[in-house]
Amino acid sequence: MSGEIPTIAVVLKQNGYSLTKTRQQVFNALADSDALSMSQLTRKLQHKMDRASIYRTIDLFEKLGVVNRLQIGWKYKLELSEAFAGHHHHAACMQCGKVTAFEENPELEAGIHALSKELNFQLTSHSLELRGLCPTCQSDPK
């Protein structure tokens, strides 16, 4: 990623929207957490705003590229996009749904870029998700 990290206010203004208290609170909730499901996000913000406001804000944030959906089986979690959180990858537990972000690895990144060059493919972005069992679920026989 090159250049400065934009603020939510700048992104909203560039797209004709203003920064409201609700939008700032939803953004802050996502910035202060690992990836969250909609139910986790609504629980986190339940005393600050209603569910409909949260859903409308997430719809807008998805439209503007502020948040990404991480598909985990049939469910999904939300996190801030790379524009706000930097480039990283994920390890997702298929039992409990916990998503752990991990920093990019220079060797892995070099391999991805080499592969795209070998395929004569102009790479604009990529994501990597490891799926399996987190340490807690490995030791919990269900």
N, C-alpha and C positions, 0 to 999 in steps of 0.2 A: 504494500500500500504506500502511495506516495502523497506528499502534501500534509497539510494539517488535518487533524481530526475535526470534523464539523460538530457544531453544537446542535441540539434538537431544535432550538429556536431558529437557527440559520436554515436548516432543512425545511422546516415548516414555512418560514417566510418565503423561501425560494419557490415554494409550490403554492403560494397564495393562502396559507393558513396562519393563524396566530397561535402563540404559545399560551394555552389556558392552564389553569391550575390542575385540571384533570389530566391533561396530556403530560404535564411535567411530573405528576405523581406516578402515572403509569410508567413513564420512561425511567424514573428513579427506582421504582420497584424492580424493573428488569435489570437495571444497571447494578443493583445491590445484591443480585442473586445469580445462582447458576440457572440453567434453563428451567422454565416453569410451565406447568400445564395451565390451561385456562382456569381450572378449578383452584389450583394453588395461587394463581394471580388474583382471582376474585376474593379468596379467603384473606390474602395479604392486604387487600385494599378495601375490605368490606365495611370498615368504619369510616372510610373517607369518601366513598362514592357508590353508586348503584351498579349492578351488573351490566345493565344496558350501556352505561357510559364507558365501562371498561371494554366491552365488545366493540362499540363504535370506534373507540380510540385504537384498539388493536387492528381493526379493519383498515383504518387510515394509515397506521404505521406500516402495515404490510404493503399497502398500495404505494407508499413512498419509499419502501426499501429500508425502513428503520429497524424492523424486526424480521427474523427468519423463523420459519417453522421447521422443527426437527422431527421428522417422521420416525416413530418408534413403534414398530408393529402397526396396529390399527389406530394408535393414538399419536398425538404430537405434543411437543413442548415448544415454547417460544423463548427466543433470546434476541439480544440486540445484534444487528448485522455487523459485518466486519468493519463498516465505516465508523462504528462507535466502539467496538470491542477488540479490534485487531484480528489478524488471521490466526485461526486455531482449528483444531479438529476435536472429535468427540469419541468417547467410549460410552456406550449405552448398555445398561443392564436390562436384559430381556425378561427378567423375573420381577424386579421391583420398579423398573422404569427410571432409575437414577441415571442422570447424564453427567459425565465428568468431562470438562473441557481440558485439552492439553495443548501446550504450545507446539508450534510447528517445529519439525526436525529438519535441519539443513540438508542432511543426506536424503531424506524422504522427499523433500521439496525439489532437490536437484533431480532425483529419479523421475518425478512426475513431469518436470519440464523436459527432461531428455526423452521420455516416452511420447510426449505431445509433439516434439520435434521429429522423432522417428516416424510418427504417424502423419506428419505434415499437417498437423492440427494446430490452429491458432488458439492457444489457451487464453481465456479471459478470466476464468476463476475455477476453483475446484473445492471440493469438500471431501473429507474422509471420516467415516464413522466405523468404529470398531464395535461389534455386537457380541455380547457374551454375558458372563455373570460377574457382578462386582464381588469384592472380597466377602462382604456380609452374606450374600446369597450363596456363595461357594461353600460356606461353612454351615449353612442352614438347609438341611435336607428336607425339601417339601415334596 
